[in-house]
Every structure is written in C-alpha cells, then in structure tokens.
Amino acid sequence: MTVNIYDDANQMATHLQELPQFLGLQNAFAALKKDDIAFTMFKKFQTQQMTLQQKQMQGQELTDDEIKEIQELAQKIGDIDAIKNLMEQERQLSQTMDELNQIISKPIADIYQA
C-alpha cells in the first residue's frame, strides 16, 4: 500500500484551520487590521525586522541606531492591546505547532535514540 504523506499534510492543514488557536489568531489579526494606527505600526515593525534579519543573514553587522530603532518600535507596539492580543494568539498557536512537530518528528528522533 502506497501512502501519500502530502494528502495527510493537506488534511492536517485543513484541520489546523478549525482549531481554536488558529481561529483566535485569525480573529486577533482581523481586529488589529481594524485599528489603522496599530496596523501601520505593526507592518512597519515587520518590515524593519525582516530587513534587519536579512542584513544579519548576509553577515552584516547591525548598527546601534538600527538596534535602538527596532527596540523602540517594539516597545511602542508592545503597549497596544490589539498587538498584545495578536502576540498571545501567536504564542498559543506556536505551542500547538511545536507539539505537532514533536509528534511528526518522533519517528526520526526514535531512530537516533535506538
């Protein structure tokens, strides 16, 4: 019998979208988008974070000004309730994803522990 693991993965993706943790994240993001100022700051933070990560991956050093700017922006957005809620929902979904990853990768870990 041939198993198509991709069919299982697609089914898991469908089930994931039904989880309370996923729905909570989806709702939190929708609420954030309704707050124009918070959403703009959130998008700015995401863009700056991605830019700095790319710079680091290319082996470039971050300047003190770049670090200070992203820290200040992180502190500002961390005080916004809609963003706090989004981050909490992300944390909950991430915990579920970590648990799923452990289950999926258990056979591989078992190989090395045998």
C-alpha positions as CSV (number, residue, x, y, z in Angstrom):
1,M,0.0,0.0,0.0
2,T,1.4,3.4,-1.0
3,V,0.9,6.3,1.4
4,N,0.7,9.8,0.1
5,I,2.0,11.8,3.0
6,Y,1.1,15.0,1.2
7,D,-2.5,14.2,1.3
8,D,-2.2,13.7,5.1
9,A,-0.4,17.1,5.4
10,N,-3.1,18.8,3.4
11,Q,-5.7,17.2,5.6
12,M,-3.8,18.4,8.7
13,A,-3.7,21.9,7.3
14,T,-7.5,21.8,6.9
15,H,-7.8,20.6,10.5
16,L,-5.4,23.3,11.7
17,Q,-7.7,26.0,10.4
18,E,-10.5,24.6,12.6
19,L,-8.5,24.8,15.8
20,P,-9.5,27.4,18.4
21,Q,-5.8,28.6,18.4
22,F,-5.9,29.2,14.7
23,L,-9.3,30.9,14.8
24,G,-8.1,33.0,17.7
25,L,-5.1,34.2,15.7
26,Q,-7.3,34.9,12.7
27,N,-9.7,36.9,14.8
28,A,-6.9,38.8,16.5
29,F,-5.3,39.8,13.2
30,A,-8.7,40.9,11.8
31,A,-9.1,43.1,14.9
32,L,-5.6,44.5,14.5
33,K,-6.4,45.4,10.9
34,K,-9.4,47.5,12.0
35,D,-7.1,49.8,14.0
36,D,-5.3,51.8,11.3
37,I,-2.6,53.2,13.6
38,A,-1.8,49.9,15.3
39,F,-1.8,48.0,12.0
40,T,0.5,50.6,10.4
41,M,3.0,50.3,13.3
42,F,2.8,46.5,13.2
43,K,3.5,46.5,9.5
44,K,6.4,48.9,10.0
45,F,7.8,46.7,12.7
46,Q,7.5,43.6,10.5
47,T,9.3,45.3,7.6
48,Q,12.1,46.6,9.8
49,Q,12.5,43.2,11.5
50,M,12.8,41.5,8.1
51,T,15.3,44.0,6.8
52,L,17.5,43.5,9.9
53,Q,17.3,39.8,9.7
54,Q,18.3,39.8,6.1
55,K,21.2,42.0,6.9
56,Q,22.3,39.6,9.6
57,M,22.0,36.6,7.4
58,Q,24.2,38.3,4.9
59,G,26.8,38.6,7.6
60,Q,26.4,42.4,8.1
61,E,26.6,44.0,11.5
62,L,23.6,45.9,12.8
63,T,24.3,49.5,13.7
64,D,23.5,50.8,17.2
65,D,20.9,53.1,15.6
66,E,19.2,50.2,13.9
67,I,19.0,48.2,17.1
68,K,17.8,51.2,19.0
69,E,15.1,52.0,16.4
70,I,13.7,48.4,16.3
71,Q,13.8,48.2,20.1
72,E,11.9,51.5,20.5
73,L,9.3,50.4,17.9
74,A,8.9,47.0,19.6
75,Q,8.3,48.8,22.9
76,K,5.7,51.1,21.3
77,I,3.8,48.3,19.6
78,G,4.0,46.1,22.7
79,D,1.8,48.6,24.6
80,I,-1.0,48.3,22.1
81,D,-3.8,46.0,23.2
82,A,-4.6,44.7,19.7
83,I,-1.0,43.7,19.2
84,K,-0.6,42.2,22.6
85,N,-3.6,40.1,21.8
86,L,-2.2,39.1,18.5
87,M,1.1,38.1,20.1
88,E,-0.7,36.0,22.7
89,Q,-2.7,34.2,20.0
90,E,0.5,33.6,18.1
91,R,2.1,32.1,21.2
92,Q,-0.8,29.7,21.7
93,L,-0.8,28.6,18.1
94,S,3.0,28.2,18.1
95,Q,2.7,26.0,21.2
96,T,0.3,23.8,19.3
97,M,2.6,23.7,16.2
98,D,5.5,22.8,18.4
99,E,3.5,19.9,19.9
100,L,2.5,18.7,16.4
101,N,6.1,19.0,15.2
102,Q,7.3,16.8,18.1
103,I,4.7,14.2,17.2
104,I,5.6,14.2,13.5
105,S,9.3,14.1,14.1
106,K,9.1,11.4,16.8
107,P,10.0,8.5,14.4
108,I,13.1,10.4,13.3
109,A,14.1,11.0,17.0
110,D,13.5,7.3,17.7
111,I,16.0,6.3,15.1
112,Y,18.7,8.2,16.8
113,Q,17.7,7.1,20.3
114,A,17.6,3.4,19.4
